[in-house]
Amino acid sequence: MEKTGSKPTNLEDIRLVEMALKKDQGAFTVLLAKYREPLMSHILKYVSVVEDAEDVCQRSFEKAFMNIDRYNSQYAFSTWLYNIARNEAIDH
């Protein structure tokens, strides 16, 4: 992973996804850190109990990372991730 000092640089999502496709754990970590809070806010629109929303968030990331090879780079990674989270929240 590209770094500036000891911290990862702010790479574009597509680059992070490319790295994640190669099983780069650091890329997964950066994507998780970047999207965890906004995704939780999104999920809380559907799930009112915080603990349940945290479970939905975790499942959403797991599903996204298990299926990252299905991501279509013509669309924003965030859109894909938010759709997964919305579906998980509705299923919940």
Short mmCIF file of the C-alpha atoms (twelve columns), coordinates in Angstrom:
data_MODEL
# 
_entry.id   MODEL 
# 
loop_
_atom_site.group_PDB 
_atom_site.id 
_atom_site.type_symbol 
_atom_site.label_atom_id 
_atom_site.label_alt_id 
_atom_site.label_comp_id 
_atom_site.label_asym_id 
_atom_site.label_seq_id 
_atom_site.Cartn_x 
_atom_site.Cartn_y 
_atom_site.Cartn_z 
_atom_site.pdbx_PDB_model_num 
ATOM 1  C CA . MET A 1  0.000   0.000   0.000   1 
ATOM 2  C CA . GLU A 2  1.250   3.438   -0.813  1 
ATOM 3  C CA . LYS A 3  2.146   5.387   2.288   1 
ATOM 4  C CA . THR A 4  3.160   8.849   3.333   1 
ATOM 5  C CA . GLY A 5  5.190   8.423   6.482   1 
ATOM 6  C CA . SER A 6  3.361   5.819   8.547   1 
ATOM 7  C CA . LYS A 7  -0.157  6.625   7.270   1 
ATOM 8  C CA . PRO A 8  -1.802  5.414   4.046   1 
ATOM 9  C CA . THR A 9  -2.330  8.120   1.441   1 
ATOM 10 C CA . ASN A 10 -5.861  9.044   0.411   1 
ATOM 11 C CA . LEU A 11 -6.181  6.753   -2.590  1 
ATOM 12 C CA . GLU A 12 -9.229  6.798   -4.784  1 
ATOM 13 C CA . ASP A 13 -11.760 4.071   -4.094  1 
ATOM 14 C CA . ILE A 14 -11.127 2.366   -7.422  1 
ATOM 15 C CA . ARG A 15 -7.455  1.944   -6.560  1 
ATOM 16 C CA . LEU A 16 -8.365  0.575   -3.137  1 
ATOM 17 C CA . VAL A 17 -10.794 -1.874  -4.745  1 
ATOM 18 C CA . GLU A 18 -8.081  -2.995  -7.184  1 
ATOM 19 C CA . MET A 19 -5.797  -3.623  -4.231  1 
ATOM 20 C CA . ALA A 20 -8.585  -5.408  -2.325  1 
ATOM 21 C CA . LEU A 21 -9.155  -7.680  -5.325  1 
ATOM 22 C CA . LYS A 22 -5.561  -8.780  -4.843  1 
ATOM 23 C CA . LYS A 23 -6.431  -9.618  -1.208  1 
ATOM 24 C CA . ASP A 24 -4.580  -6.589  0.192   1 
ATOM 25 C CA . GLN A 25 -5.825  -6.441  3.805   1 
ATOM 26 C CA . GLY A 26 -4.633  -2.841  4.111   1 
ATOM 27 C CA . ALA A 27 -6.989  -1.784  1.314   1 
ATOM 28 C CA . PHE A 28 -9.895  -3.476  3.083   1 
ATOM 29 C CA . THR A 29 -8.950  -1.665  6.278   1 
ATOM 30 C CA . VAL A 30 -8.828  1.731   4.558   1 
ATOM 31 C CA . LEU A 31 -12.228 1.190   2.918   1 
ATOM 32 C CA . LEU A 32 -13.714 0.069   6.227   1 
ATOM 33 C CA . ALA A 33 -12.313 3.102   8.046   1 
ATOM 34 C CA . LYS A 34 -13.469 5.463   5.302   1 
ATOM 35 C CA . TYR A 35 -17.045 4.194   5.086   1 
ATOM 36 C CA . ARG A 36 -17.940 2.799   8.508   1 
ATOM 37 C CA . GLU A 37 -19.413 5.980   10.026  1 
ATOM 38 C CA . PRO A 38 -21.286 7.172   6.926   1 
ATOM 39 C CA . LEU A 39 -22.631 3.668   6.376   1 
ATOM 40 C CA . MET A 40 -23.829 3.490   9.984   1 
ATOM 41 C CA . SER A 41 -25.702 6.788   9.489   1 
ATOM 42 C CA . HIS A 42 -27.288 5.349   6.352   1 
ATOM 43 C CA . ILE A 43 -28.310 2.118   8.096   1 
ATOM 44 C CA . LEU A 44 -29.789 3.993   11.059  1 
ATOM 45 C CA . LYS A 45 -32.399 5.386   8.641   1 
ATOM 46 C CA . TYR A 46 -33.740 1.829   8.380   1 
ATOM 47 C CA . VAL A 47 -32.766 0.235   11.702  1 
ATOM 48 C CA . SER A 48 -33.472 2.210   14.873  1 
ATOM 49 C CA . VAL A 49 -31.606 0.067   17.424  1 
ATOM 50 C CA . VAL A 50 -27.909 0.988   17.379  1 
ATOM 51 C CA . GLU A 51 -26.692 -2.519  18.247  1 
ATOM 52 C CA . ASP A 52 -28.763 -3.986  15.394  1 
ATOM 53 C CA . ALA A 53 -27.468 -1.293  13.030  1 
ATOM 54 C CA . GLU A 54 -23.898 -2.222  13.998  1 
ATOM 55 C CA . ASP A 55 -24.648 -5.861  13.136  1 
ATOM 56 C CA . VAL A 56 -26.141 -4.824  9.789   1 
ATOM 57 C CA . CYS A 57 -23.090 -2.654  9.117   1 
ATOM 58 C CA . GLN A 58 -20.731 -5.535  9.864   1 
ATOM 59 C CA . ARG A 59 -22.703 -7.913  7.627   1 
ATOM 60 C CA . SER A 60 -22.730 -5.295  4.868   1 
ATOM 61 C CA . PHE A 61 -18.959 -4.971  4.894   1 
ATOM 62 C CA . GLU A 62 -18.533 -8.740  5.039   1 
ATOM 63 C CA . LYS A 63 -20.839 -9.185  2.057   1 
ATOM 64 C CA . ALA A 64 -19.112 -6.411  0.116   1 
ATOM 65 C CA . PHE A 65 -15.643 -7.814  0.714   1 
ATOM 66 C CA . MET A 66 -16.697 -11.387 -0.026  1 
ATOM 67 C CA . ASN A 67 -18.192 -10.217 -3.322  1 
ATOM 68 C CA . ILE A 68 -15.782 -7.431  -4.236  1 
ATOM 69 C CA . ASP A 69 -15.085 -9.167  -7.540  1 
ATOM 70 C CA . ARG A 70 -18.709 -8.365  -8.515  1 
ATOM 71 C CA . TYR A 71 -18.240 -4.619  -8.067  1 
ATOM 72 C CA . ASN A 72 -18.695 -2.726  -11.351 1 
ATOM 73 C CA . SER A 73 -16.156 0.096   -11.491 1 
ATOM 74 C CA . GLN A 74 -18.429 2.120   -13.794 1 
ATOM 75 C CA . TYR A 75 -20.287 3.081   -10.617 1 
ATOM 76 C CA . ALA A 76 -19.078 4.617   -7.368  1 
ATOM 77 C CA . PHE A 77 -17.934 2.080   -4.779  1 
ATOM 78 C CA . SER A 78 -19.969 3.946   -2.179  1 
ATOM 79 C CA . THR A 79 -23.177 3.474   -4.201  1 
ATOM 80 C CA . TRP A 80 -22.569 -0.264  -4.392  1 
ATOM 81 C CA . LEU A 81 -21.771 -0.472  -0.688  1 
ATOM 82 C CA . TYR A 82 -24.808 1.598   0.320   1 
ATOM 83 C CA . ASN A 83 -27.077 -0.639  -1.780  1 
ATOM 84 C CA . ILE A 84 -25.728 -3.698  -0.008  1 
ATOM 85 C CA . ALA A 85 -26.308 -2.016  3.356   1 
ATOM 86 C CA . ARG A 86 -29.833 -0.945  2.442   1 
ATOM 87 C CA . ASN A 87 -30.698 -4.495  1.392   1 
ATOM 88 C CA . GLU A 88 -29.178 -5.907  4.575   1 
ATOM 89 C CA . ALA A 89 -31.149 -3.395  6.659   1 
ATOM 90 C CA . ILE A 90 -34.395 -4.281  4.914   1 
ATOM 91 C CA . ASP A 91 -33.694 -7.998  5.375   1 
ATOM 92 C CA . HIS A 92 -33.014 -7.335  9.053   1 
# 
